[in-house]
Amino acid sequence: MARVTFDTIFASHTEDNSYEPRQRIRVGSVEFGPGVRFTRGVAFGGVEFDQVIGHELEVETQGDLLVIKGVY
């Protein structure tokens, strides 16, 4: 496992204040990848990602899938 910054995993889109993963990720039992944008107040796998902007995330790589294990 490794710790990475939020910006390492998610790209910011300033035109609509949204974010999207740079690669396929899994949070809990929810998987999504590039092309799936979210804004404030949206939760995936029980995590409101706008609440973790600027934090470090603990991740595990499983092939081409990045599994988010924790937030610091």
N, C-alpha and C positions, 0 to 999 in steps of 0.2 A: 504494500500500500504506500501511497505517497500523498503529500499535501500540496495542493496547487491553488492558485488564486482564482477567484470567480471569473476574471477576464481571460484566463487561460482556457476555460471551458466554454464561455458564452461570448458571442459577438453582440455589440450594442448597435442599434439602429436609431440614430438621433432623429430622423425624420418623423418617426411615430413613437419614440420612447419605448421601443420594444427590444427584446433580447431573443437570441436563438442559439442553440448549441452548435458548436463548431464541428462536432462529430456525434455519432449515435451515443446516447447515454441512457442509463437506467437509474431511477430513484424509486426505491421500494419495488413494487411490481409494475411500474409504469416505464415504458421505453419510448423515447422520441429522439429525433435527430434534426439535422439541418433542414430548414424549411418550416419548422414549427416555431412560430414566434409567440411570445407571451409578453404581457404588460403587467403593471402593478395589480395586485390582488388575485392573480391567478396562481393556483397551487397544483403541483404535480407530485403524486406520491405523498401527499400530506405536507409538502414543503412549499411555502410561499417564497418564491425565488427573489422577489424584490426585497425581502427581508435579509437576504444573505449577500447582496451586492457589496463588494469590498471585503468580504470574509474569505478565509481559506476553506477549501473543501478537501476532505479526505476521500481519495478515490482508489479504485482497484481496476486494472485493465484486464479484460477478458476477451482476448482476440481484438476485434475492432470495436468492442463495446466498452465504454467507460462507466463503471458503477460507482455512484456517489454513496459513500458510507457514512459520512458525518460532516458537520459544519463546525468551524472554529472561529 
